[in-house]
Amino acid sequence: MASEANFLSQTLQSITTTKMREQNKRRKTFESSKATVLKSAAAASNDRARLEVLLSGFKDLSFSNKGVFYVDEDRTNHARNVARYLEQSYRDPSVSSSIIQGFAGNFRQKLDQESQRFEFADLYYRLLGEWTDASSKPLEQSEQKEEEEELDGSFEHVQKYDLEKLRDKFAGVVFTPLETDEVEIDNYLASLFQDDHAAKLLEEIRKSNTEFAKELKKRTAPFDSRTLKQCIQALLRNTLLNDDAKNTLSEFTTNEVVLDEIADVLNLRFADLDNWSWEADEGMYYEPRRQLNGKYRIMMDMDILQAIFLHYIAVNWCSQLKLALSCLPNDNKFWRGPKKMTEEEKGRYRYFTGSHPTAGVSTKEMETFCETFFMSAMPSSLLDSGDPYGEDKDAEAAADETKTGLGMRQMFLRQLATDVIIRRSLHGEVAVVQSDLQWYATGLPHSTLFAVLRFWGVPEDWISLFRKYAEAPLRMTATPGENVRTRKRGIPITDAFETLFGESVLFCMDVAVNRLSDMTLIRFHDDLFLSGEPLQCANAWETIEGFVKVLGLDINTSKTGSVYLYNAGRDDDLLARFPKGPVCMGMLQLTPEGDWAIDQKQVAAHVRQLQKQLGQCNSIISWIQTWNACMGRFFQDTFGKPANCFGQAHVDAILETHASMQRQLFETHGGSVTNYLREQILERFEVDKVPDSFFFLPEEFGGLGLQNPFIPFFVLKDNVLKSPLDRIAEFRKDEKRAYKEASEDFVALSDAVKQRRVREGLGDRSEHPAILSEAFFSFEEYTAYREQHSYELLGAFDDLMRKPIVQDVYPVKEVLPWFAELSHSHGTSWYQLSNENKWIMNMYAEELKQRFGALSIVDKNLLPSGVMSMLKTKKVTWQLIIWE
């Protein structure tokens, strides 16, 4: 393992070393003075004399958090009060020895608490020193087994680091062209736009793209400091460039002179766009790079200026195509969905109920598709990352799920689970299909790509540029000029062009599925999901199979599966049309019974690998980093975020799974992470009796910031629906009550009102007066369009989709002053703490106060805050031996 010292700047290390020296100096001074005071106190002749010595020492000693006015004032007042009580005791016989002894014991406790603060501050710095020491030994020496069970689901497991095999497979794909029939592709796509309305929309899309192509090419000096910074920030967020290139890019953003020079070069290059080339006669090196999730990917070593230049072009085209193509799903006449009410049916509904049909579940889901899921991988501007796999990096992103790929997936997972519950309850059956495309970007046929771009109206001069981009000169060895070959298939992954080209092709699949099966395919780049009426799902799946065949793509069978749920009367012929395999999102799997269960086989395999990865950590802090990344974030996301549609059983399953994982990880330590770490600290630093609070306390208060994976679920556990089906039962009652009330209101109507309703809902045509003699319409007619118009069903849908509200813990009056002190000493009040930290701080408040005399361990001024900030931003890579 490489030294973590390289991660810290020399300036940061120097500041940390200075703080550590100051901490050690304060500790030595305090302990020396304390020993003198205690020795004098022990030699005192009586209790009053002993208290006098301790009181004097308490006033003179320099405590670790001296200088905080709130704390200083409290110490001063305490000492002044005791001094007055002591003076009273010399005159007043009623002041007993037990009172005096109590004051003396209190002073000794405060001195001991201060020693504890110094001891654990010292341990804190020693732990940091271990983290930056390249010679530190792994916590555990574990032997690797030669064979492992396969990791199912989203990972492809490889027994050894066979990177040569990966290179060979990659080369076998990208240097061998796959020629598809461009005429067949064009005819296939054209068949989706045969009617006059669709043809007109297609013509408008093509015209828009043609005009944009001209406008973009005419731009003069498009690159300036602001544009460059936007491009650079996007490139720093993804994995396209290696670490050295990213470091260089980061330096660019702080140097306006350099940015101006770069802008001049790129503007000259843009002015001669037709003659652009890679300018890489020696070939661009393609190397396997490990991603944060542990997968190896073949990544291109791209020139920095080329990366900026191409990113600008690709994102502008992404923005244009996303805008142009958005007219299709937003057009009710073009985009097909559930059967709609006829004008006659709307009039009858208006006549019997007195109100117009309201927007229902299907309308809301379509709005969500258009606003959130539609081409979600495509950035809308240079400021938009458009990352379909992005994480919730901050509180804002976590609060707004539409801001990150992970958030959108969690949002869709809830929608999928809710749809399954509602459709099965209302119709007795539902189907879900999941799939993925094999090596999609890597193996995309160039002939398919250019046929699709032409179909959308991209002009030939731009296709010529895109062809030069796609046909890059590559080499698979580190030696410049060695065995350079032209790419004939696929496109570089993780850059904006992958998104542009990939989404341009895959949106054609969205259109095909919709036009040929009346369904909306939910897609996160090349991850595909269908959910709905089983026959429609089967037809849609066959449409996907036909689509990939025409366009020369491949289904990834290892990530393809389906679940066909039914209450009675399974259709075996229909079942045979669905692909075999499970339906999973992360480690949450839809069972054949219709429940969402955690895939314990995947969990067990990940836990075994995590155990090895933790054992290979060279320091306690790197161990905690790995723990927090995997147990604190990874498993939380892959188990699915709790919601009403999963019910209380899902939360209980997560908690039990975490308990089981910890039993496996710490089998010889009673299943306790703190017991394990306590033993490691004793062995490595000879520090005994480490309190639990030191592990879990946030770093800004002098703790190690170990994340407790149980707490995020306990803070919301009580606010999740016990059973989602209870909400469906409630909906049925609401629906029948609404029908009964509407029926009673109708019966009470006068003939004049009825006649007015006929005119308002159905018009004055002669055939409609016959409705005046009808009884109130049937419950079947009233509920025929539930998904489209039921207010009650929409309410149930919203409730099932809802995430639980966190239920805070509340500090009792006894501890509130302690948090007031914390606010003054560390600048953080109770109300500024996160929900999890409120739980932790309140849980360990008594232990902290008894052990350290405060709710913090280390003085804020002595905390290495710069190091801690970098600790939180440092990524942890899964060491799973996987590749794609």
N, C-alpha and C positions, 0 to 999 in steps of 0.2 A: 504493500500500500504506500502510495506516495506521501511525502511529508505534507501535513496540513499547513506548515509554516509558509509554504509558497502561496497559500491562499491569502495570507495577511500581508498588507503592505509594510514596508520598513517603518514608516511613520506610525502606523497603528501598533506595531510590535513595540516600538520605543515608548509610546504613551502607556501601553499596558505594563511594560517593565517598570516604568516610573511609578505607576500606581501601586504595583506590587511591592516595590521597595518602601514606599510610604506606609503601606499597610503593615509590613513587617516591622518597621521602625516604631509605629504606634503600638503594635502588639508587645514588643519587648519593653517599651517604656511603661506601658500599663501593667504588665505582669510583674515587673520589678517593683513598681510602686505598690501594687496590690499585696505582694508578698510581705513587704515592710509593714503595711497597715495591719494585715492579719496577724503578723508576729507580735506587733505592739498590742493589739487587741487581746491576744491570748495571754499576754503577760500582765494585763490590767488586773487590779486588785478586786474590783467588784463590777456589778452589771452596769452601773452608771458610768464608771470610768471606761468600760469596754465600749459602751455606746458612744461616748465622747470621742474615742479614738476612731471608731468607724465613721462617725458623722464628719469628722475633720478630713479623713481620707476620702470620703465620698465627694466632698466639696472640692478637694484639690485634684483628684484624678481626672485625666483627660479621656473621655469616653469616645467611642468610634464615631458616633453621629453628633458630636459637639458642633455647634454652629447653627443648628436648626432651632429657630427661636421658640417654636412651640414646645420642643423637647427640653431645651435649656430652661425655659420658664417653668416647666413642670418640675424639673430637678431642683431648681432654686427654691420653688415654693415648698417642695417636699422637705428639703433640708432645713429651711427656715422654720417650718412647723414643728419638726422633730426637735430642733434646738430649743424652741420655746417650751415644748412638753418636758424636755430634759431639765430645763431650768425650773419648771414647776415642781418636778419630782424632788428637788433638793429642799423645798419648803413644805410641800403638800404630801403627807403620809398616805393619802388615799391613792396616789399613783403607785400601783403595785409593781413588784419585780417582774411579774409576767408581762406587763405592758412594756416595760423597758426591754425585756428580752425579745419581745415581739418586734420592736423597732430595730434592734440589733440584728435579728435574724433576717429582717427585710433588707437591710443594707448588705449583709453577706450574700443574700440571694441576688441582689442587683449586681454585685461584683462578679459573682459566678456566671450570671447571664451575659455579662460583658465579655468574660473569658470565652464563653461559648461562641459569641458573635465573632470574636477574633479568630478562634480556632477554625470555624467553618468558612470565614473569609479566606483564611490561609489555605484551607482545603480547596476552595473555589479556584484560587490561582494555581495551585498545584495541578488541579485537573486541566486547566487551560494549558499549563506547561506540558503536560503529557500529550495533549491533543496536537501541539505543534512540534513534538519531538519525533523526528523520523525514525529513531532507534527503538521506539516503543514496541513492545511485543503484543501480539494478538491476545485478546482476553481468553480465548480457548483455542487449543490446537486440535482440530477435528479432522478425521480422515474422510476423504471424499469416497462415496460409494461409486463403484464403476457403473452401476445401472440405476436408473430412477424410473419410477412410474411416470407415465406420460401426463402432461398438463393438458387437460381438455379445455374447451371453450375458446378463449381469444388468443391462446398461445400455441405455438408449434414448438414442441420440445425436441432438442437435439442432445444426443448423449455426450458429445464432446465438442470442443471448440473447433469444429471442422470448417474453418473459414474458407479454406481452399475450395471446398465443395460449394460453398455459397458463391464464391467468385465464378466458378465454372458454370453454375446454373444461371447466374446473371448474364454471363457472356453468351451462353447458349441462346438466351432469349433476345437480348438487345442487338446483337450483330447479325441476327437471322431475320430477314423481313417476313412479315405475314401479310400477303397481298389479299385484300378483300375487294369485293366487286363494288366500286363506287357507284355504278349505275343502279345496281340492286339496292344499295343503301339509300340513294336518292329517291328511288321509286317507293321504297318502304316508308320513308318519312313523308313523302308527298301524299301517300294514301291516308295519312292521318289528318290531312287538311283538304279533303276533297270538296266539302260543301262550301257554298259561296261565302258564308260568314267566316269560316276558318281560313279560307284562301285569302280573304281580305286582311285578316289579322297577320297572316304570314307575310303578305306583301308589305304591310306597315313595319313589321320587324326588320325585314330586309332593307327597306328604305332608311330606317333609323340607323342601322349599322353602317350602311354605305355613307351616309352623311357624317356620322361620327368618325369614320375612318379618314375622311378628307379633312375634317376639322383637326383631328389629333395630329395629322402629319403636317399641317400648316402652322402648328404652334411654334412660336419663336422664343428661344431661351426659356424652355419650360422648367429648367433646373435653377433653383436658387437655394439660399441657406435654409429656408423653412421647409421646402420640398425635400431637400436632402435629409434633414433631421427626421422627417416623417418616414422616409424610406429606411433610414438606418435603424430607427426604433423597431420597425417591423422585422428587419433582418436579424436584429439582436434577439427577438422573441422566438424565432424558430430555429431549427437545427440545420439549416442549409450550409452555413459556414462553420469552419472549424474554430477552435478556441482562439488560436492566434489571430485569425482574421477578425473575430469579434472584438478582441482586445484593441486591435487597430481601429476598428469602426468606433468604439467607445471614445477613443482619444480624438477622433475627428470631430465629434459633436461639441467639444469644448474649444475648438480652434476655428474661429471665423475666417481667418486668412486661408487655412487649408480648405475649408468648405467653399470659399469663393473660387479657389483654383480648381477644385473638383467640378464645380458647377460650370466653369468655362470649358473644361475638357468634355463633359457630358453634353453640353449644348452644341459643341462642334460636332460631336458624334451624332446627335439627334438630327442636325441639319443635313447630314449625309446618310440618312436612315436606309435608303435603298441599297447602299453599299456596305451595310453592316456585316460583320463576320465575327467569329469567335476569336480570331487572331491567336490561335493556339496550335501552331504547326507541330509543336512537340507533344501535343495531346494533353487533355485534362485528366488528371489522376482520379480514378474512382476507387474508393477504399471502403472497407466495412467499418462502420462506426456504431458504437453501442448507444442506444437511446436510453432515456430515463426509465422506461419500462423494462429494460433489459434486452430488448430485441436488437439484433444487428441488422443494419440496413446499409446497402451500398450507396455511398454518398459521393457527389462530385465535388472536387476541390475547385471552386469557382473563384476567378479573379474578383477582387472587391468592387472595383469600378463597374465591371460588367454586371455584377449582382445588383448594384444600385440602379444602373441603367435599365436592366431588364425588369426589375421589380416595378419601376415606374410605369413602363409600358403595359405590363401584364395587369396591374391593378386598375389602370384606367380602362382597359378592355373588360375586365371583370365587372367593374361598375356599370359600364355601358350595356353589356349583355344581360346582367341581372335586371336592370331597369327595363330593357326592351322586352325580355321574355316574361316579365312579371304580368304583362297584360293578359297572358293566357289563363293562369289560374284565377285571376281576378275577374274574368269574363264569364258570367253565369251561363251565357248561351254556348260558349265553347267548352268550358270545363264541366265535365259530367259528374253528377253526384247522386244522392238518394232521390227517389221519385218525389216530385213536387206536387203540391195541391193544384188542381185545375182551378180556373176562375169560378167554375160552377161550385166546386167544393169549398172554396174560400167564401163564396156568397152564402152557402148553406150554414157554414160555421158562424158567419157574421149574423145571420138571421136567428139561429137558435141560442147563441151565447151573448149576443149584443156587443161583441168585441172582435177586433181583427186578430188573426193568428199572429202570435209573437214569435220572435226568433228563438230557436231552441238549440239543442246540443250540436246538431250537425252544422248549424251556422257558426257556432262558436269554434268548433274544431276547424272549420275551413278558414276562419279568420286567423286562428293560431298558425295554421299551415302557411298562409300567405305572409303573415307578419314575422314569423319566427323560423319555421322549418324549411320554407322554400329556399333552395340553393343556399343553405345556411353556411356552407363552406366558403362561399364567394364573398370577398370584401366589397363593401359598397363605396369605399373611398380609401385614400392613403392612410387615414386615421383608424380604419377598421381592420382588425387582425383577421377576422373571418376564419378562425381556427376551429375546425369541427371536433378537435380532440383537446382543446384548451381547458385548463383547470381554473377553479375559483381562486384567483390569486389574492383577492382582497375582499373586505367586507362588502364593498359596493357590488362586486361581481357575484358574491354569494347571495346577496339580497335580490338581485335582478338576474334570474336564470337565463335570460335571453342574451346576456353579455358573453357567455363562454360556451364552448362545445359541451363541456361536462354538465353545465347547468341545463342546456337544452335537452340533453339525453335523459337527465333525471326528470325533467318536465314531461318528456314523451313517455317515459316509463310509467309515470302516474296515469297519463292519459290512456295508455295501452291497458293497464290493469283495470282502470275504471270502465273502459269500453267492454272488456271481457265480462265484467260483472253485470253491466247493464244489458248487454246484448243476450247473454245466456239467460238472464232472468226474464227478459221480455219475449225472446224468440225461441228459447230452448236449445240453441246451438250457436257456436261461434268458432271461427278458425283464426289462427295466427301463423304467419309464415315469416321466417327470418332468413336472410342470405347475405352473401358478400361476394365480391369479385376477386378472382385469383390474380395476384400480381398485377393489379389493374393499371397503375401508372407505368410500371416497369415494362409491361407487355402490350400497351395500347398500340394497335397497328396504325402506322402513319397514314395509310390510305383511308382508314376509317375516320381519323381525325380531320383530315383535309376535306373529305366528302361532307362531313357534318358542318364544318365551318362555312363551306360554300353554300350549303343548304340554308344556313341562317343569314346569308347575304354578306359574308365577309369578303371584301374585294381581293383580287388576285395578287396585287402588290403586297398586301399584308400577309396573305398566305405564303408568298415567297419568303418573306422575312421569317414567318413561323416555321417554315420548312428548314431554313438555315439553322434556326435555333434547335429544332428537334434532331437534326442530323449533325450532332456535335462530334468533334474528333476526340476519341477517348483512348485511354491506355489503362491497363489493369495492373501495371507495375509502377514502382516509385521512380524508375529511371526515365527522365525526360526523353521523348522521341522513340522510346522502345515499344514496338508492336502497336503503333497507333492505328485505330480503326474507326470508321464512321458508323455512328449509331443508326440503325435501320428500323428500330422499333422502340416504343416507349418514350418517356420524357423524364427529366430529372425530378426527383420527388422533393417535397417540402418547400418548394418555392411557389410564387404566385402563378407561374405558368402552369404548374401541375393543376392548380385549382381551376384556372381559366379553361384549359383544354379538357380536363376531367369532367368538370361540371357542364361544359358545352355538349359533350357526348351523352352524359348520364341524364341530363334534363330531357333528352329525346326519349329515354326510357320512361320518365315520369309521364310524358305526353302519351306514349303508346299504351301504358297501363291504364291511364284514365280514359282514353278514347275507345279502347277495345274491351274494357271490362267495367267501366263506370266506377272505378275506385281511385282513390288518391294514395299513391305510394309515398310512404314516409321514408326519407333517405338522408343519411348523414354521410355525404360523399359517396363511397361505394358500399356502405352498410345499408341494407334494404329491409323494410318492414311492411307487412300487409296485415290488416286486421279487419274482420267483418263477417258478413254472411259467407258461409263456407263455399257455396257454389261460385260466388264472385271471386273469392280468394283463389280458388282452384283455377279459374279462368285467367286471373291476373298472373298467377305463377307461370302458367303456360305461355302467356304473353312475354314474360321476362325471359323464359327459355328460348322463345323464338327470336326475341330481340338480340340476345347475346350471340346467337348463331349467325344472324345476318351481319352483325357488326364485328365479328371476329373476337369476341370476348369470352372469358371462361368463368364459370361459377366455381366458387371455392366451396367444395362439398363439406369440408371439415367445419365450416361456419354456417352451414345451411341446415334448417330443420323446420318443423311445423308441429303445431298442437291443434287437434280437432276435438273440440269439446261439445258434448251433446247431453241432453237430459234423458232422451229416450230415442230409440230407433236410429242407430248409426247407419249411415249410407256407406257401405264398404267400397262401392265403386268410386265414390267421391274421395274416400280416404286414400285410395290407391293413387290418386292424382297429386297428392301432396308430397313434398320432399321428405325424406327420412332424416331424423336427427332432432336434437333438443332445441328449444327456444330459450336463449339466455341473454341477459344484459348484465355485464360484469359477472358476478358469481351468483346472481339471482336467477333462478330457473323456473319457468312455467311448467308445472307438473301436468301429467295426463288427467289429473283430477280437477285442474283449474286453480290450484294454489300456487303461490310464489314461494319457493323454498330455496334456502342457501345450499349451493352445491358443495357438500362436505368433502367430496373427493378433491375438488380444486383447492379448497381451503387447506386440507391436509398436505397437499403437495407444496403449496406456497409456504406453509408453516415450516416444513422441513427445510426448504431452501432459506427461509428467513433465519432459522436457527443457525445454519452454517454462516450466513452473511453476518449475523451479529457476533458470532464467535471469531470471525476474522477481523473485527474492528480492533484497532490498535490503541484505543483510548476509551475511557468512560463517556466522554462527550460525543465522540463519533458514534459510539453505541447508541446513545440517546438520540442523536440525529437520525440514525437508521430506524430506530424504534418509532420515533415520531412520524417519519415519512411513511412507514409501512403500516404500523398499527394505528397511528393517529389519523392518517389521511387515506391511504390506499384502500384499506379494508372498509372504512366508513363509506367510501364512494362505491365500491364494488358490491357491497351488500344491499345497496339501494337505500335512499334516504326515506325515513319513516313518513307515512302518509295515511290518511283515513282509508284509502282504497286497499291498503295491505293489512290494516287492522292491528290490534294489540299483539296478535300472535307473531307478527313480523318482528316487532321490537323485542319480544321475549326470545325469539330465535337468534337475533343478533347478539343479545346479552349472553345467552347460553353458549353461542359459538365463540365469543371472546373468552369466556371462562374456560371452555375446552381448549382453546389455543394456548392460553397461559398455563394450563395444566400440562400440556405437551411441551411447551418451551421450558418450563421450570419444574420439571417432574421431581427433581431432588431438592427443591426449595419450597415445597408446599404450594406450588402453583403461583408463587408471589414474585412479581418483578422486583419489589423492594428488597425482599430477602436476598435475591440473587445479586443485586447491585450493592447491597450492604456488605455481602461477603467479598465481592470484588474490590471494594474500597478498602476493606480491612487487609486483604492480601497485598494490594498494590501501594497503599499509603499508610497502613497501620493506624487507621482511625476507626475507633469502635463506637458503637451505640449511635449510629447516624439516624436521626429522626425521619419519619416518613415525610414530614413537611419539607425537608431539604430537597427531596427528590422532585416533588410536585409543585413547589412554589415557583411562580413565574420568575424568569431570569432577572427581570428588573428589580426584584426584591431580594436577590441573592440566592435563589434556588436554581435547580438544574433544568426546570421547565419540562420535566418528563410528562408526557401526555397520558392521561388515564382514558383509555378507549371506552370505558363504561359511562363516564359522566355525560357525554353529549346525548346519550339515549335516556339516562335517568332524568335529565332536566326537562324532557318533554314526554316521558313515558305515560304520564297520567292524562295527557290531553289527546291521545289517539283513540279513535272509535274502537270499541271492543270487537265488533264484527261489522264489516262492510254490508253484509246482507241485512242487518238491522235497518240500515238507512234505506235500502230498497223496499223493505216492508213498510217503512214510514212513508215512502213515496207513494206506494199503492194506496195507502189510506188517504193521503192528501189528494190523490187523483180522484178517488171515488167520492170524497167529500166535495171536491170542486164540481164534479159532474152532478151530484145530488143538488147542490146549491144552485147551479145553473138551471137544472130542470125545474126546481121549485120557483125560481124567478121567472122562468118562461111561462109556466102555467098561470102565473098571476098577471101576465101582460094583457092589456086591452087589445081589442081588434085593431084599433087605430095605430097602436105602437107596432103591432105585428106587420101591418101594411107598410108602415114607414121603414121597418127593417128590411122588408122585401125590396123596396125601391133602393135603399142604400146598399144592400148587399148583392142583389140580383138584377136590378134595373126594372124597367117597366114592360118587359116583354110579356106577351100574352100567356106563355106557357108557365110562368112562375106563380100566378095566383093559386094554383093547385096546392102549393106548399102550405097554404094557410090552413088546410084541413088536416095536415100531418100532425101526429103526436111528436113530442120532443125526440130528436134523433137518438139512435141507439148508442150504447156505450162503445160498441165496436167502431162506429163511424167517428165518435168523439175522440177516440184514441188511435185512429188509423195513422196519424202522422206525429206520433209522440216525439221521435228523435228530432223532427224538424221544428215542432212548434210547442211542445209541452213546457209550460212554465214550471210545473212541479218536477218534471224530469230534469230540467236544467238546474234546478235547485239541488237535486240529489247529486247530479254530476259535479257541481261546484263543491259540494261538501266532501264528496269522495276524493276529489283532486286536492283538497286542502291539506297543507302540511301542518303539523301540530304547532301550537304556540308554546314557546318555552315558558315553563313555570319557574320563576326565580326562587332561590332561597332567600329568606329575609333574616338579617342579623337581629338578635335580641338586644334589648337596651343595654345589657351588661357589656357587650362587646363594641357597641357603636363608638365609644370614645377611642378605642384602639384604632378603628378605621379613620377617625379624625386625625389621630397622630400620624398614621400612614400617609394621609393626604398632605400633611405638612412636610414630612420627612422625605417622601418620594414623589410628591406631586400627582398622586393618583387617588381619587376618591372611590368610595364604594360604587357609585353610580357609573364610573368610567370603566369598571371591570367588565370583562366579557361574562356571559352566563356561566361558562365552565369555570372561569377563575373566581367568580362569586362563590360557586359551590366549593371549590378548593380552599379559598381563603377562609370561609366560614367554618369549613370542616376542621381545618387545622389551626384555627385561631387560638384555642386554649393551649394546645401544645406549643405553638410559637411563643405565646406570652409567657408560659411557664419556663420554657427553655432559653429564650433569647430576650425576654422582656419587651418585645415589640412584635409586630406582624411582619417585620423584615429581618433579614439576617445580616446583610452587608450594607454599610453606609453607601448611599447613592453616589457620593463624590468619589468613592473608591471602586465603584463598579466599572468594569471594562466595557462600557456601553457600546463602543465601536465594534468590538469583537462580537458582542452578542447580536448586534444588528446584522453583521455579515453571517453569523451562524444561522440566523433565521432565513436568509436568502439563499444559502448554499443548497443546491439540489443533491438529492441522494438517488443513485442509480440502482435499480434492482439488479442483482447479480445472477438472475435467471439465465440459463444457457439456452437462449431462444433467438431465432432469427426469422426474417421474412424477406 
